[in-house]
Amino acid sequence: MYKVKKEKKETKTAKKQTSKEKPLNKASKTLNKLQQEYMKEHSKKHSKEHNKEMIRLMKLGYCIEQSNKLALKAVGK
C-alpha cells in the first residue's frame, strides 16, 4: 500500500594515495657519477635510512627528485 523509501547506505570511500610514479630511467646496479656526487651532499642533511632508501630507488631507475620524494614519504627525513 504505502511506498516506503529505502534509505541509502552511506559508503565510505577512502581515497587511497598510491604513487603512480614510474621510474624514468632503466634499473642499474650502481649509481652514475651525477647521482654519487648528489648523494655526498644530500647525505649530510638526511638520515641513514632515508639515504639507503633513496639509493635503492635510484638503482631501480627513479630519478633523484622522485627517489627523494618517495623516501621522504616512506622513511621521513
Backbone as JSON, one array per atom type, in Angstrom:
{
  "sequence": "MYKVKKEKKETKTAKKQTSKEKPLNKASKTLNKLQQEYMKEHSKKHSKEHNKEMIRLMKLGYCIEQSNKLALKAVGK",
  "N": [[0.82, -1.19, 0.0], [1.52, 1.44, 1.11], [4.27, 3.24, -0.05], [7.47, 2.75, 0.93], [10.3, 4.62, 1.43], [13.48, 3.59, 0.63], [16.31, 3.68, 2.62], [19.36, 5.09, 1.74], [22.42, 3.54, 1.9], [25.25, 4.82, 3.41], [28.3, 4.88, 1.99], [31.63, 4.64, 2.77], [34.12, 6.08, 1.09], [37.25, 5.69, 0.9], [39.97, 7.47, -0.07], [42.59, 6.18, -1.69], [45.98, 6.73, -1.47], [48.06, 6.2, -3.76], [51.22, 5.81, -5.15], [51.72, 6.8, -8.35], [53.9, 7.12, -9.76], [56.35, 6.36, -12.11], [59.46, 4.78, -12.8], [61.91, 6.83, -14.35], [64.28, 6.19, -15.56], [66.31, 3.38, -16.65], [66.73, 0.42, -14.7], [69.64, -0.09, -12.69], [72.77, -1.44, -11.49], [74.54, 0.15, -10.14], [75.08, 3.56, -9.04], [75.14, 6.47, -11.13], [77.69, 8.95, -12.0], [76.76, 11.57, -11.5], [74.63, 11.09, -9.73], [76.05, 9.98, -7.58], [77.64, 12.15, -6.75], [75.65, 13.92, -6.01], [74.48, 12.55, -3.87], [76.5, 12.62, -1.96], [76.45, 15.25, -0.97], [73.78, 15.45, -0.24], [73.46, 13.5, 1.7], [74.42, 14.57, 4.02], [72.42, 16.02, 5.15], [70.32, 14.35, 5.71], [68.9, 11.33, 7.21], [70.43, 8.03, 7.74], [68.71, 5.97, 7.02], [66.97, 7.23, 5.27], [68.73, 7.91, 3.21], [69.61, 5.36, 2.37], [67.23, 4.33, 1.37], [66.76, 6.12, -0.73], [68.96, 5.55, -2.41], [68.4, 2.9, -3.04], [66.02, 3.26, -4.5], [66.95, 4.81, -6.64], [68.6, 3.01, -7.89], [66.69, 1.34, -8.87], [65.76, 2.82, -10.91], [64.51, 5.25, -10.6], [64.52, 8.83, -10.79], [66.53, 11.45, -9.24], [64.89, 13.39, -7.95], [62.41, 12.08, -7.79], [63.08, 9.83, -6.24], [63.84, 11.04, -3.86], [61.46, 12.25, -3.02], [59.78, 9.98, -2.69], [61.24, 8.6, -0.74], [61.08, 10.37, 1.4], [58.37, 10.16, 1.99], [58.21, 7.46, 2.71], [60.19, 6.94, 4.71], [60.93, 9.3, 6.0], [62.63, 12.28, 7.08]],
  "CA": [[0.0, 0.0, 0.0], [2.35, 2.64, 1.19], [5.63, 3.05, -0.53], [8.47, 3.16, 1.91], [11.55, 4.96, 0.79], [14.62, 2.87, 1.16], [17.41, 4.56, 2.99], [20.61, 4.78, 1.05], [23.52, 3.28, 2.81], [26.4, 5.67, 3.14], [29.53, 4.11, 1.85], [32.83, 5.44, 2.96], [35.08, 5.88, 0.02], [38.57, 6.18, 1.32], [40.85, 7.7, -1.2], [43.89, 5.55, -1.49], [47.05, 7.51, -2.06], [49.07, 5.31, -4.3], [52.15, 6.54, -6.01], [51.61, 6.37, -9.72], [55.14, 7.48, -10.42], [57.09, 5.27, -12.71], [60.87, 5.14, -12.97], [62.24, 7.5, -15.61], [65.47, 5.56, -16.12], [66.38, 1.93, -16.54], [67.35, -0.05, -13.47], [71.07, -0.38, -12.81], [73.36, -1.98, -10.25], [75.29, 1.21, -9.47], [74.67, 4.93, -9.32], [76.05, 7.14, -12.05], [78.54, 9.95, -11.37], [75.92, 12.67, -11.02], [73.9, 10.62, -8.55], [77.0, 9.81, -6.48], [78.0, 13.48, -6.26], [74.47, 14.47, -5.34], [74.27, 11.86, -2.6], [77.51, 13.07, -0.99], [75.95, 16.47, -0.34], [72.45, 15.19, 0.28], [73.54, 12.62, 2.86], [74.75, 15.37, 5.21], [71.19, 16.63, 5.67], [69.28, 13.35, 5.95], [69.28, 10.14, 8.0], [70.96, 6.89, 7.01], [67.6, 5.22, 6.46], [66.49, 8.0, 4.12], [69.73, 7.79, 2.15], [69.57, 3.99, 1.85], [66.01, 4.21, 0.58], [66.98, 6.87, -1.97], [69.9, 4.79, -3.25], [67.66, 1.74, -3.53], [65.09, 3.71, -5.53], [67.7, 5.26, -7.81], [69.06, 1.8, -8.58], [65.53, 0.79, -9.57], [65.52, 3.63, -12.1], [63.88, 6.53, -10.3], [65.46, 9.95, -10.82], [66.88, 11.98, -7.92], [63.73, 14.06, -7.35], [61.4, 11.06, -7.48], [63.54, 8.98, -5.13], [63.81, 11.85, -2.64], [60.05, 12.4, -2.64], [59.28, 8.7, -2.19], [61.94, 8.28, 0.5], [60.51, 11.22, 2.45], [57.07, 9.57, 2.36], [58.37, 6.14, 3.31], [61.06, 6.9, 5.89], [61.0, 10.6, 6.64], [63.88, 12.98, 6.86]],
  "C": [[0.86, 1.26, 0.0], [3.75, 2.33, 0.69], [6.6, 3.6, 0.5], [9.77, 3.44, 1.18], [12.68, 4.21, 1.45], [15.74, 3.86, 1.46], [18.67, 4.12, 2.26], [21.7, 4.59, 2.08], [24.69, 4.17, 2.41], [27.65, 4.79, 3.08], [30.71, 5.05, 1.98], [33.81, 5.11, 1.84], [36.39, 6.51, 0.44], [39.44, 6.31, 0.09], [42.21, 7.12, -0.89], [44.94, 6.39, -2.2], [48.14, 6.55, -2.52], [49.97, 6.11, -5.21], [52.08, 5.96, -7.41], [52.87, 6.71, -10.49], [55.84, 6.24, -10.93], [58.54, 5.71, -12.86], [61.12, 5.76, -14.34], [63.4, 6.82, -16.32], [65.36, 4.04, -16.04], [67.07, 1.57, -15.23], [68.82, -0.36, -13.72], [71.59, -0.88, -11.47], [74.09, -0.91, -9.47], [74.72, 2.57, -9.83], [75.64, 5.56, -10.32], [76.8, 8.27, -11.32], [77.74, 11.1, -10.77], [75.19, 12.29, -9.74], [74.83, 10.47, -7.35], [77.39, 11.16, -5.89], [76.85, 14.12, -5.5], [74.29, 13.85, -3.96], [75.31, 12.26, -1.55], [77.03, 14.3, -0.24], [74.62, 16.21, 0.37], [72.49, 14.39, 1.59], [73.88, 13.38, 4.15], [73.49, 15.88, 5.9], [70.13, 15.63, 6.08], [69.83, 12.14, 6.7], [69.81, 9.03, 7.11], [69.84, 6.11, 6.33], [67.07, 5.9, 5.2], [67.45, 7.82, 2.94], [69.74, 6.39, 1.54], [68.36, 3.78, 0.95], [66.16, 4.95, -0.76], [67.88, 6.1, -2.93], [69.2, 3.58, -3.85], [66.72, 2.13, -4.68], [65.81, 4.16, -6.79], [68.24, 4.06, -8.59], [67.92, 1.12, -9.33], [65.17, 1.62, -10.8], [64.84, 4.96, -11.84], [64.93, 7.64, -10.34], [65.64, 10.49, -9.4], [65.65, 12.58, -7.22], [62.66, 13.05, -6.94], [61.82, 10.24, -6.27], [63.52, 9.76, -3.82], [62.38, 11.98, -2.13], [59.49, 11.11, -2.04], [59.95, 8.29, -0.87], [61.42, 9.12, 1.66], [59.17, 10.66, 2.92], [57.27, 8.28, 3.14], [59.1, 6.19, 4.64], [61.0, 8.19, 6.69], [62.35, 11.2, 6.4], [64.99, 12.31, 7.62]]
}
